Amino acid sequence: MRVASVLPSATEILCFIGGERLLVGRSHEDNFPPQITSLPVITGQTTTFTTAAEVDRVVSDSIGKGQSLYTLDAPLIESLSPDVILTQDICSVCAIDLQTVERLPAQSKP
C-alpha cells in the first residue's frame, strides 16, 4: 500500500503505529518524525503574512471567497500513485480542505 498524507497529525500517527514505510508523500507542514522530511512535499500554502491582523484579513478573505488556503501538487501526487490520501474534514483553515483533495481524481489522467 502507498500512502500520501496532507495532515501532519495523521502522518505522525501512521509512523507511530509502524506505517512509515508506506508513506510516499507528505504535507509541507510535516516535520516529524524527522526521517520523513526527505519524502516529496505534495502541499503548499497560498498565503503569507506577518501580523495577526493580516492573518485574519487574508484568511477571512480567502474563506469568504471559497478559496483554499493550501495547494496540492496534483501531477506529483499522480506520479506517486498513492492508494490512500490521509486528510481531514474538520477545519479548512488548519489543514487542506477535503473538497480540494476530493477533486484530485477528476484532475488525473484516466
N, C-alpha and C positions, 0 to 999 in steps of 0.2 A: 504494500500500500504506500502511496505517495501523498504527503500531507503538506499543504501550504497554510500558513496562519497569518491572519491580519489582525490578531488580537493578542497583545503581549501576555496577558494572564493565561490565555489558552495555551500559548506556546510553553510557558513555564510549567503548567500542569502536565502537558503532554510529555515534556522532558522529565519531570519528576516521576512519572509512572513508567518510565523506560522507553518512551516513544521517540526519543531524539533522533534516532537513525531513520525515522520515517519522514522527517522534515526535509522539504526541498526548497521552500521559500518562506520568507518572514516579513513582518512589518518593519517599517523604517524606525519604529519605536522599540523594537525588540533588541535587548542587550543582555539578556540573562536567560539561561546560563551563558557565560562568555564564549563557550565553544560554538555557539550558533551564529555568532556575528560574521562568520565567513560565508554564510548562506546568502543567496541572492535576495535583494530587497524588492518586494513587489508592491509596496505602497509608498505614498509620499503625502506631503501636506500642501494645501493650496494657499495657506495663509502665512503671513509673517507680521509680527507686531512687537512692540517694546513696552507698552504700558497697559495697565489693567483696563483703562478706558478704551484703548484701541482694540484690545481683545474683545471687549463687549460689543463694540461697534461692528467690527469685522465679522464676528461670529453671528451676531443678530442679523446683519445684512444678508449673509450667505444662507442662513437657515430660512430667513424670510422669503428668499427667492427660490427656495427648494434646491439649493446647490450643496453638494457635499463639501466638507472641509478637507477631504482626502482624495487622493487619486489612486487608481490601480493601474499597474503596467500590464494591460491585457495581453500584448504579444509575449511578454516574458512569462506570464502565467501559463499561456498556451504552450510555450516551449518547455516548461517544466512538467506539464501534464499531470497535475495533481488529481488524485481520485477524490479528495476531500479538501474543502477550504474551511478552516475554523474561523468563525466570525461571531457576531452578536447582533441582537435586535433590541437593545435597551436604550442606548443613547447615541445619537448621531453627532454629538459634539466630542464625546470621549474617545470614540474609535470610528472607523469607517462604517457607514450605514449599510444595512442588509440589502437595500434596494440596489445599491451600486454593485455589490457582489453578485446579486441575482441576475444582473444584466450581462454578466460575463458570457454565459453560454450563447446568448444571442449575438455577441460580438465575435465569437470564434468561428473559424472556418469549419465547414461540415466534414 
